[in-house]
Amino acid sequence: MLRRPRGFSLLEVLLGSILFATVLVYLAGIWGVHARVIGHTRDRMVANFIAGQQMENCVTAGFRGVDLLVGPPIPETITTTLNGVSQEVTYVCTVQVANHSNPLLADSMKVVTVRVNFNELSEVGGKKEVVYRTILSDI
C-alpha cells in the first residue's frame, strides 16, 4: 500500500499565505472606509432628528404662529460617543417662513423651511446640510 504524505507542501503554504495576506489588506482598507461612513451616518442622523423636531414645532405652531419661530440661527453642540471615542459636532438650525410663490395662494399658504448645517468630521459625502420643507395652510 502506498501512503500519501500528510501535511502541505511548501508551495501550498506559500500560495495560501499570499492569498490570506491579500484578502487581509483588502479587508483592512474596507474597515477604514466603514468607520468613516459610520461617523457620517451618525452626524446626519442627529441633523435629521434636529430638523424633524424643529419642523414639528412649526407644524404645531400652525399657520398663524409659525412666524414666531423665525429668529437667529440656533447653534447646538452635541457630543456622541462610539466605541469609547467621543465626538463633538455643532449643528446650526434656522427656520425660514415665506408666503407661497403663487400669487393666488400667497395669503392662505406659507412655505416653511427648516435648515440644519453641521461640520462633518468624517469627510464622507460632502453635503453638510439637512433641509426640510412643508406648506402650512390657513384653510
Secondary structure, DSSP 8 states (H G I E B T S, - for coil): ------S--HHHHHHHHHHHHHHHHHHHHHHHHHHHHHHHHHHHHHHHHHHHHHHHHHHHHHHHHGGGG--S-EEEEEEEEETTEEEEEEEEEEEEEEE-SSTTTTTTEEEEEEEEEE--SS--SS--EEEEEEEEE--
